[in-house]
Amino acid sequence: MINKILQERYHYLTECNKLQTQSSYFRRSYVNEEKKFKETQAKLISEIAKNQQFLNTIKNLEFENKKLKETLDSTTSGNEQLKKKNQILEDSNIELNQKINVFKQKVKSVKECEEFIGLKMEEIEKLKEKILADERNFNKLQNQIHDLKIQLSSAESTMEKFNIENAKLQNQLSDFNNRSISADRRFKELQKTMDSVNSENQQLFNKIKVLEEENFGVNQKITEMKSENDKKFQHILTLKNDENGKLKTEIEELIKEKGKIIIEFSERELNEKLKSREVEKKLKEFENRRKKFTVEIEKACGITFAMEEISRKRQRMNDENQQIFANSPIPSLNLQIQQHLLGHSDSLSQNQTNPPVTSSTTDKENSNRITEISALKRYETQPKFDEKTRKGYILFSTETRKRIITENQDAGFAEISKLIGIEWNKLSNEKKYEYESRAQLISKERAEYVRQKL
């Protein structure tokens, strides 16, 4: 029952809204039509005023035409008078010619006659100039009359257009009046429907009040359910917040461990660099001792006698050096030092096979040059070990050292480094690149950490 009543209420409210929208639409249309009617009235008034102005202009043009006609009549009469004057002048010229002939006969001096004739000719030329000026004025007046006729024709055409537009506007006014009458009728009908709708609305409001009283108990139950749900939600939120706090603490601990690992890695790199420097120093000391030893032997016994002992010691030293280089963790230093030492051993072996007859300084210089050239060629042909690969090798050794020590507990430092080198060589290029990229990231983080501390 409640659902049916609610559906009826919803349907009734939708119909009420539709009727209200329709009534508002009709009111707006009525207001808009009134505005349009007022605008058309204003347009008609303005057009009537314009028509009156055109009538006044037409009257003024007619008055001006009359004046121009009068001026034309006056000019025509003036032209007739000029023609008469010309005829009189011609007659007078004839008479003058007759008189001139008489005077020629009477006057003794020809000069007096010529002067008299010149004066008369000047008067005739002046009269001709006046006639030409009058003709020019007459032509100008004719052109003005032609322009006025054209203006009259254009004004008549505009008057016809305005008359047609006035007829159209009158028809529109009649249509608008009919529409306004129909709109008034519709408005009255809408008022009647609105009254009926309002009465139905009052009945529905009474029904709604009864339904609200019935739904009061249901609303209380709904509020109780909402309060219980809110409590459960708050309890869940507290649990989630506790879990988030634990996760944050774990993340902070992991970050601290990461910093410690970076510091340990940097310390290991520094220690390895120090070890490599110590090895270089020892090798330099060893070379200096070797040089001193060779010089002393050459002085004491000569080159031919000392070469056999030097070759024996050189083989022992080369074997020891190869063991040291195989056990060391840095292969780049091994290559450089091994090439340097092997170059000297090759030079000594050459001297042993081809012993000099005399201990001259030139033979020593040549042997030293040959050994340097051979060492440089071997250093250029063999591959170099970059810093990037060195860092990746160090990271690989730190990760695998514990495992290798547990597997080979009896092995020494040299054997463990050999095993690490073997496993490094077994790796593919992709895995080596992964270790190198990780080492670069760790070095960057270490540098940032050091900068923050500084």
Secondary structure by P-SEA (a helix, b strand, c coil): caaaaaaaaaaaaaaaaaaaaaaaaaaaaaaaaaaaaaaaaaaaaaaaaaaaaaaaaaaaaaaaaaaaaaaaaaaaaaaaaaaaaaaaaaaaaaaaaaaaaaaaaccccaaaaaaaaaaaaaaaaaaaaaaaaaaaaaaaaaaaaaaaaaaaaaaaaaaaaaaaaaaaaaaaaaaaaaaaaaaaaaaaaaaaaaaaaaaaaaaaaaaaaaaaaaaaaaaaaaaaaaaaaaaaaaaaaaaaaaaaaaaaaaaaaaaaaaaaaaaaaaaaaaaaaaaaaaaaaaaaaaaaaaaaaaaaaaaccccccaaaaaaaaaaaaaaaaaaaaaacccaaaaaaaaaaaaaaaaaaaaaaacccccccaaaaaaaaaaaaaaaaaaaaabbbbcaaaaaaaaaaaaaaaaaaaaacccccaaaaaaaaaaaaaaccaaaaaaaaaaaaaaaaaaaaaaaaac
